[in-house]
Amino acid sequence: MFLRVIDKFFYQLRQILSVIIFILIGFSCLYFIYWLVFNAKVQMPDFLNTFVWSIIDFFAMSIKNKPLYKELIPVLPIATCGIFIFLTYVANCFMVFLENNHRFFRNCVDAYKDNLARTINTELHNDFISELKRTAFMLVKIKVSVIHHTSYLTAMTDKDVDTQQMEKDVEKQIMESIDSKIVNNKGMDDKCVYFLLTNFSESKTFLSELVSRSSSLIKKQIQPKIDINFYCAVDLFNDLSEFTEKSEYLDKVLNLKIENKIAATPRTKVYFENILPSEYHFEVQGEYNLSSNPNRPKNVMIYSLRRKY
């Protein structure tokens, strides 16, 4: 508020000075023209003579009652013109001085605002990083999809395949094959396998192992006319009380069916880019509506992650 008042003061002072300069230029022109007409012995109105000579007498006050005054009468108008030109020059110098100081003031204000914005942004970033560092858990969920291709031409000779049972069997094998020390908890729910981690710096090793073993187990189950893919999703959270909510959220990400990639939520991307920037690359997979209320869309950008080597 105080800075705006000073800025407004500078602006108003410049406006006043501009008017004064305009008036001084007008008087300079007036006395130059009057001097030409006066020396041409042209009769001018009395009110004009009175006005003009009152100003001339003001400047010539020190010699008004001396003989020199009468001798200088022919040149007094042009001398007064010169005085006004000099005053115009002084006023212009003051205008330049005022503009330079105004510019200096604005630069100081801009520097102050930049420093203030930088300080605020630094504090906000530090608060943001502190909040990110509170993140304590990583939830990884993986789901297997088995597709049995059938045709009416071979329907009589094709053997029946229980795709759901096959999915459960592969998922169970994946869960049992992962026995890493960094996994705090693992299990199966009705939909998929989950792993809970707290050591984020070692998550890269875990995810590589998960993908490698999942791919290996899936290859063993592949048969003619049977395709098997996996869907994997990762999210981070602060407290175990959020586990159920995060698990349901990742189920929605898995339902997007981003095949054979590790889908990552925005929070996962933000955390690793700011806290552990050397761990993963993130690639955009698309923007999806993951809202629990179909009438209230909540579009979220989903990424896939891959480790940096």
Protein Blocks (a to p, Z undefined) as FASTA:
>chain_A
ZZmmmmmmmmmmmmmmmmmmmmmmmmmmmmmmmmmmmmnopacdfklmmmmmmmmmmmmm
mmmmgmklmmmmmmmmmmmmmmmmmmmmmmmmmmmmmmmmmmmmmmmmmmmmmmmmmmmm
mmmmmmmmmmmmmpmbdcddddddddddddfklmmmpccddfklmmmmmmmmmmmmpccf
klmbgcddfkbccdddfblmlmmmmmmmmmmmmmmmmmmmpcghiacdddddddddfbfk
lmmmmmmmmmmmmmnopghiacddfklmmmmmmmmmmlbccddfbdcdfbfblklccddd
dddddddZZ
